[in-house]
Amino acid sequence: MEWGHGEQGIENAGKIPAFAQEAAVVFSGRADLWWLKFLKPGFRHCFLVLRAGGHWVVMDPLAHRTEIQVPPVDREFDLCRWLEAQGFTVVRTRVSPMDGEGSARPAPWMPFSCVEAIKRVLGIRSRRVVTPWSLYCYLTARVGEAKTTHQTGKIRKDEFFP
């Protein structure tokens, strides 16, 4: 599939190809900003990991910028399991495909946050999802679409980020 106006036509522009539909939302208790301390411990920030073309892509929406990284790991590396071993809570999910008449309507206006950035990527439109905890509850309630991974073993941090 070509992105943009190629042979597939403009109707396919912006659609998520199958290779980029596997995703996981990662939740953290870290609170670098004072107001985040009012959020539920363990759910004060979240970021997204996507599996695209056999590689992991990490999108971390921060207060001052959004970081995008492609970690230097093998294709077989289980990033979700590694993140759980580091103490993060990880929920595996999928990017919602854009098809059907109503899918192109704009998302409801909401203030920018890590949660809102992830909702936009995943195609979540719920106005009730505003905090990392409410995003976690929303994802884990979607029966058959989300799976929380379980911590298995310890992996040293320097094995992932040199």
C-alpha positions in Angstrom: 0.0 0.0 0.0 1.3 3.4 -0.9 0.8 6.3 1.5 -0.9 9.4 0.0 -2.4 9.7 -3.5 -0.7 6.7 -5.1 -2.4 3.9 -7.1 -4.6 3.0 -4.2 -6.3 6.5 -4.4 -6.9 9.1 -1.8 -9.5 7.0 -0.1 -6.7 4.9 1.4 -4.6 7.8 2.5 -4.1 7.7 6.3 -5.4 4.2 6.8 -3.3 2.1 9.1 -1.7 -0.9 7.3 -1.9 -4.3 9.0 1.8 -4.2 9.9 1.2 -1.2 12.3 -1.9 -2.4 14.1 -0.3 -4.2 17.0 0.1 -1.8 19.9 0.6 -1.7 23.7 -0.1 1.1 26.1 2.5 1.4 28.9 1.6 3.0 32.2 4.0 4.6 34.7 3.9 5.9 38.2 6.6 8.5 37.6 5.5 12.1 38.2 8.0 14.7 37.1 5.3 17.5 37.3 3.8 18.4 40.6 0.2 18.1 39.5 0.6 14.5 38.4 1.0 13.5 42.0 -2.8 13.8 42.3 -3.3 11.0 39.9 -3.5 7.3 40.9 -0.1 5.9 41.9 1.3 3.7 39.1 -0.9 5.5 36.6 0.5 9.0 36.3 1.9 8.8 32.8 1.4 6.6 29.8 3.1 6.1 26.4 2.6 3.9 23.4 4.6 1.2 21.7 3.7 0.0 18.2 4.9 -2.9 16.2 5.5 -1.7 12.6 7.2 -3.8 9.9 8.9 -6.0 12.5 10.3 -3.1 14.5 9.1 -1.5 17.7 8.2 2.2 17.6 7.9 4.1 21.0 5.8 7.2 21.1 6.1 9.1 24.4 4.0 12.2 24.6 5.6 14.5 27.2 4.5 17.9 28.5 7.1 19.7 26.4 7.4 17.4 23.3 6.6 14.0 21.9 9.5 11.6 21.6 9.5 9.0 18.9 12.1 6.2 19.1 12.9 3.0 17.3 14.7 0.9 20.0 17.7 -1.0 18.7 16.4 -4.5 19.5 16.0 -7.8 17.5 12.7 -8.5 15.8 12.1 -11.3 18.3 12.6 -9.1 21.4 9.5 -8.9 23.5 9.4 -5.2 24.4 6.2 -5.5 26.4 7.6 -8.2 28.6 10.8 -6.2 29.1 8.8 -3.1 30.1 6.8 -5.1 32.6 10.1 -6.5 34.1 11.1 -2.8 34.6 8.0 -2.2 36.7 5.6 -0.7 34.1 2.0 -1.9 33.6 1.5 -2.9 30.0 -1.8 -3.4 28.2 -1.6 -5.0 24.7 -4.2 -3.6 22.3 -4.7 -2.8 18.6 -5.0 0.3 16.5 -8.6 0.7 15.3 -8.8 0.5 11.5 -10.3 3.5 9.7 -13.1 2.1 7.7 -16.8 2.8 7.5 -18.7 6.1 7.2 -18.4 7.4 10.7 -14.7 6.7 11.3 -13.4 9.8 9.6 -15.3 12.2 11.9 -13.1 14.3 14.1 -12.3 13.2 17.6 -14.0 15.2 20.3 -12.0 18.3 21.4 -9.9 17.6 24.6 -6.9 19.3 26.2 -3.6 17.7 25.0 -2.2 15.1 27.4 -0.4 11.8 27.2 -3.8 10.1 27.3 -5.3 12.2 24.6 -2.3 11.6 22.3 -2.6 7.8 22.7 -6.4 7.9 22.3 -5.9 9.7 18.9 -3.4 7.0 17.7 -5.7 4.1 18.9 -8.9 5.7 17.6 -10.6 6.0 21.0 -13.2 8.7 21.1 -14.6 8.3 24.6 -14.8 11.6 26.5 -14.7 9.7 29.8 -11.1 8.6 29.2 -9.0 11.5 30.6 -6.4 10.1 32.9 -4.0 7.2 32.6 -6.1 5.2 35.1 -9.3 5.7 33.1 -7.5 4.7 29.9 -6.3 1.5 31.6 -9.8 0.7 32.8 -11.2 1.4 29.3 -8.6 -0.8 27.6 -9.0 -3.7 30.0 -12.8 -3.6 29.8 -12.7 -4.0 26.0 -13.2 -7.8 26.1 -11.1 -9.6 23.5 -9.3 -6.4 22.4 -6.9 -5.8 25.3 -4.7 -8.1 27.2 -2.6 -7.2 30.2 0.8 -8.8 30.2 2.3 -10.4 33.3 5.7 -9.8 34.6 8.1 -12.7 33.9 11.7 -12.5 34.9 14.0 -9.5 35.2 15.9 -8.0 32.3 18.6 -5.4 32.9 17.8 -1.9 31.7 21.1 -1.6 29.8 20.1 -4.6 27.7 17.5 -2.4 26.0 18.8 1.2 26.0 22.6 1.2 25.6 
